[in-house]
């Protein structure tokens, strides 16, 4: 009888764990739907209905899990986070949107603090697709729950916001809006194609701070993006108006899949700045670690020692080793004998990730920028065998070419790299173009740089939404054929690192300093303007006032001010930092969605914004005096001298 009781209890527990349940926080409730695991064929083949990044089809096996019946609503978001970003016409029953990947992860972390013992998370891409297909109940329809998009998907809307959740038909698992309404973040890092081999509970490449994946299509997209297999790339800090997410939780409800990082162990890397020295210590690995880039099936390893020696070793070709130095906190030089090789780099996060490329785009075959991870040498094949070279022990100023280091507080504005100039007037002659549509690079964008002797502009056209917007435009200059600054008519700066390859058909690469895509990179080829496929001139206002559209680059004096801050206050999201100059108050670590108010000494409110940038906010001021910055009810006194 005792054995029977245990058996009955086990069966009861199993049955209980396999039922849907409600997540409740305050007055907000989210149903979590049980998904019985199994094996399915993930992806789409090579037919006309398949997108360029949906193959190869391969077998994926998943354990049991739960997924949100709907996208996370504004009501649930507010119950967890306290407030939500503004959205036109939205109610608590609308999905949260305008959130980047970090915001989604921050929400999950805060949620898990409120529901002790639970481990909610983002779904993996495989879990999302299996659920969208209907799991084991799948009827193999093109959209989630129907062969007809309009039955299940809010798409192609001319409105300004999503619809309330559950306004369309559910799929086979009683999940809503897996097709349409808002596009949804998943956990995985972007990969242009799937692995060809079978996988069990995949979580994607083990790299956090890189482009992520959005699934399902949204109210601003067409039906081709709303299929159960469609997938698109997105910058990790992109916070589109039609981009949200839904929750998942493993069957045990208190563990996460192997290979996944706990939400509370992930944080948005602060903007990193060097110390304006000739040896940027953010690059140093020592013996124990390396920088490694293996994103394209080839392994590149960079090892840098504090004593001034370095080795760059490609998987194929000749290694570069010797003395090293840096210039302007973005140029790395490795000198061997009479030869000096230059690389251009952006530190995404010290001791974590950098973006790096050869200055000419040809050294060691490192033509295209890549994301390099900081890893223990013991974990990288062949890295432990790299030994410190014997070098000439030159001082950094003997390595850095004369004239390449400039005063970045007052950079010379009269230099223009002639290799970039492709036209005499904007919109004519030639242009530098990255066509993601033709490349099958995971997006629906065509990017274009126009350079004339006096003006430059960077434009993106979203082919799916048939809209084009100017990202940056204005006067321009370059520094050391590596740093590009475009200054808009309003004085706003747009900064990029770049190279131009030296072959007969050159490629122009850039690495972005812009707040919504820090360290992201692109590649451009020359086109005659008349040959750019179906080009659409800008139809939307420039990103001149976009909350995180400006440059995150800080000059040496600004870094010094940020290091010696006049105000520091601990808030829920970490230290809020502030410093003042004669014409502005700059805040760092501003929480996403925070209400930021500025008052003068008389108590008059002179500035207000709902922040959409959780890093740096610059508030212009007119006169000296004492100011009070109020953020979510907490006040900082900031003197402006």
Secondary structure, 3 states (H helix, E strand, C coil): CHHHHHHHHHHHHHHHHCCCEEEEECCEEEEEEEECCEEEEECCCCCCCCCCCCCCCEEEEECCEEEECCCCEHHHHHHHHCCCCCCCCCCCCEECCCCCHHHHHHHHHHHHHHCCCCCEEECCHHHHHHHHHCHHHCCCCCECCECCHHHHCCCCCCCCCCCECCCCCCCCCCCCCCCCCCEEEEEEECCCCCCCCCEECCCCCCCCCCCEEEECCCCCCCHHHHECCCEEEECCCCCCCCEEECEEEECCCCCCCCCCCCHHHCCCCCCCCCCCCCCCHHHCCCCCEEEEECCCCCCEEEEECCCCEEEEEECCCCCEEEEEEEECCCEEEEEECCEEEEEEEEEEECCCEEEEEECCCCHHHCCCCEEEEEEEHHHCCCHHHCCCCCCCCCCHHHHCCCCCCCCCCCCCCCCCCCCCCCCCCCCCCEEEEEEHHHHCCCCCEEEEEEECCCCEEEEEEECCCCEEEEEEEEEEEEECCCEEEEECCCCCEEEEEEEECCCCCCEEEEEECECCCCCCEEEEEEEEHHHCCCCCCCCECCHHHCCCCCECCCCHHHHHHHHCCCEEEEECCEEEEEEECCCEEEEECCCCCCEEEEECCCCCEEEEEECCCCCEEEEECCCCEEEEEEECCEEEEEEEC
